[in-house]
Amino acid sequence: MAILNSLYQSEGYCVYRNFFEINQLQLLNKILHCFHKNWLAQNQEAYKNGAINSAYISQQSSSPLSTEQRTHLFQFIAQQKLIGLLKTIIPEEACFLNTQLFFDPFQLNQKNYWHRDIQYTNIPESDQFKTIQKQQVLHFRVPLKTELGIELIPKTHNCWDTALELAVRKGLDNHQVFDHLPNSKTIDLNAGDLLVFSANMIHRGLYGQDRFTFDILYCDNNSEILKYATPDCFPNQIQLDQVDCPEIFTHNTLS
Ligand SMILES: O=C(O)CCC(=O)C(=O)O
């Protein structure tokens, strides 16, 4: 645990090989495929227009999942093994934020894009560095099969872009958002591995191999982040009673 914390603090990410037994992922895999099949049927246009992920996997309304399946999702998200790690990074009042499911684009030659998650908020760019120093948003990536993984720039959770990184990330001055960036690290992943990385850092997904990967987002108890959480994606009291660490769903101030 201490190893995760110090590596994460200095590099912005940490990978745990064989964190899960494959049989611990079987039911999750089945549930996510059920969600994905329904998502594809409902979102053909978005998929054909380049979508590479869905979100709100645990939401109640219009869900293709049964109550038991949603309960299993909550049990997975709030299991002691994951939350123990999370608490080495956010010791106090770590919260659940959302889930995402990443897959390959419809057009296999679609290019990926460098980004920091914060660039998709309405926080002015001039305030974004100050903001990421004050707030933690973490991706816990759980691949369900072998994938090329994520490419990230270590340490950028703690420092702002170089001129080149900014130009590439924003596609300025004849740069493209998918151009090569120096000092990057590629983390390929297998089923059973866990990758923890900061949403604040510069990163991009690597498409291919028909990837199918589940990201759980956790954050600190900060209303500026938690305004993006959706109450419909949270467990009810009966479900809270069935998870290891219910507090990750209840620290926040959502009504
Ligand atoms: O895997 C991907 O395509 C991108 C992942 C990502 O950018 C993210 O999790 O924020």
The ligand as an SDF file (V2000), in Angstrom:
LIG
                    3D

 10  9  0  0  0  0  0  0  0  0999 V2000
   -8.7580    4.6700  -22.9720 O   0  0  0  0  0  0  0  0  0  0  0  0
   -9.0430    5.7110  -23.5540 C   0  0  0  0  0  0  0  0  0  0  0  0
   -9.4040    5.7430  -24.7180 O   0  0  0  0  0  0  0  0  0  0  0  0
   -8.9230    7.0230  -22.8770 C   0  0  0  0  0  0  0  0  0  0  0  0
   -8.9390    6.8900  -21.4230 C   0  0  0  0  0  0  0  0  0  0  0  0
   -8.9800    8.2130  -20.8200 C   0  0  0  0  0  0  0  0  0  0  0  0
   -8.5950    9.1570  -21.4040 O   0  0  0  0  0  0  0  0  0  0  0  0
   -9.4740    8.4320  -19.5390 C   0  0  0  0  0  0  0  0  0  0  0  0
   -9.7540    7.4210  -18.8690 O   0  0  0  0  0  0  0  0  0  0  0  0
   -9.6010    9.6090  -19.1480 O   0  0  0  0  0  0  0  0  0  0  0  0
  1  2  2  0
  2  3  1  0
  2  4  1  0
  4  5  1  0
  5  6  1  0
  6  7  2  0
  6  8  1  0
  8  9  2  0
  8 10  1  0
M  END
$$$$
